[in-house]
C-alpha cells in the first residue's frame, strides 16, 4: 500500500493534548507503519507512537485491538503501585470518540501509544546478561497474564504456531513446486522428512490437557522487549499484535531460536550457525524467574525441546515459501528464503546435538 499519510491529521483523532510539533518514521519493523510524534505539553516535549495496522496480515483490527486493550488493562491493574508501572506496560491512547482504533479515509486503521522513555530495544543480543533480562521480561509477561479474566482472547492469526498445520502447508507447496526448486532444496526437504515426527508434540499435549493453553505473545524476538537505559533491566514487552491463546513453550522456544545463535537469520556461512549454551542458560534462568512459578512441571521439562521445535517450524515456513515462489517473506536475492531455511535447520541440529547439555542446565534451576 503506497499511500502518503497525513500524519498530523490522523493524530488529531487521538486524545493527545498539546501542540503538535513534528513527527518522523520510527523503528525497523516490516509489518506496520510506525511514526514518532512530538507534542508540546505545558512547555515540555512529550512523545507518542502512532502506528498503521497492516490489515493485509491482521484482517480484523478491531478484534486485535480489543485483545491488546484487555491485556493492557489487566497489566495495569496488576502493576498498580509498583515503581515505574507506566513504563512496564504500554499505555494505549484512546481516540477522540472513545475507541482505540481510528479508520482514516483510505480505510487504514491506526492506534497510538505513549512513548516509553529512557529505554530501548536491541536487534542483536550483546551478552548473556541481555538474554537473561529479555527472557525474564517475557517470563513476567506470562505470569502477569496467567489470570486474565473474561472470555478467551480472539485468535488473531489462526494456527500461527501450529507446527502440524505448517507441515501441511509445506506438503502442499512441495506437491506443486517446480522441479528446479525441488532440486535446489533436496537436502532441506530430506531434513523435514527425517524430523517430521517432531511436529505434533506440543499440539498433541495441548489436546490431551498435559500442557495448558495460555495467553502468549507469539513473537518473542529480542527486539520486542525494551531494556532500561541505566540498569539494563527488561521493563516492557512490546509489539502485542500476536497476543492470543497459545502455548508458553513456543514463546520460550522462539527466544532460544532468535538468541542462541550468533549468526544472522540469512547467513550463508553455516559454520557460523550454532547454539551457544551460555545464552540458553541465561534464557532459561530469566524465563523461569520472570514467570514466578506459574509454569507447570511439564512445561519446564519441555523447555529444551521447545527451541528445537519452533526453529524447525520457522525453517519449514521459509522452505515452504521458497518452494511456493517467495510470495510471503520479503526477499532481496535469489534463494534468500532457502538460505534462511538452512540457518534454521542448522540451528535445529545444533540444539538436538546439545539437548543433554540443555537438560543439565535445567537441572540447575529445577530440583
Secondary structure, DSSP 8 states (H G I E B T S, - for coil): ------HHHHHTTB---SEEEEEEE----SSSEEEEEEEEETTEEEEEEEEEE-TTT-S-HHHHHHHHHHHHHHHHHHHTTSTTGGGSS--EE-BTTS-S-EE-TTS-EEEEEE---SEE--SS--SHHHHHHHHHHHHHHHHHTTT--SS----SSTTTT-HHHHHHHHHHHHHH--HHHHHHTHHHHHHHHHHGGGTTHHHHHHHHTSS--EEE-S---GGGEEEETTT--EEEE---TT-EEE-HHHHHHHHHHHHS--S-TT-S-GGG----HHHHHHHHHHHHHHHTT-S-HHHHHTHHHHHHHHHHHHHHHHHHHHHTTS-SS--SSTTHHHHHHHHHHHHHHHHHHTHHHHHHHHHHH--
